Amino acid sequence: MKSKLTMSLFLVGSLLGPVIAHAADSDTDRKHPAAFVKDSAITTKIKAKLAAEHMRSLAHIKVDTDKDGAVWLSGSAKTQADVDKAESIARDTEGVTTVKNDIKVHKEK
């Protein structure tokens, strides 16, 4: 009985191995490190530009870039003007193809 269970678990594990191996993150292609470096460079440029604005609410904005130059902005800002400024900075950055803005306006109480 134990040998049947052991053999069944081994067979299931063997069949699922290749599926798990192919379930990698799509925007981190380890075969092409240049693409990963390019994504990081775009993200770094945007973050540096946001920091240069010296606006406190821009510190709560997260930036992520995929391999195709698409940028996702998320987090919170104090005003809609700050949200618009962050989006404008991202759009004006070299290498950016599109910007998805998910920044929420969060007013202090």
Secondary structure, 3 states (H helix, E strand, C coil): CHHHHHHHHHHHHHHHHHHHHCCCCCCCCCCCHHHHHHHHHHHHHHHHHHHHCCCHHHHHEEEEECCCCEEEEEEEECCHHHHHHHHHHHHCCCCCCEEEEEEEECCCC
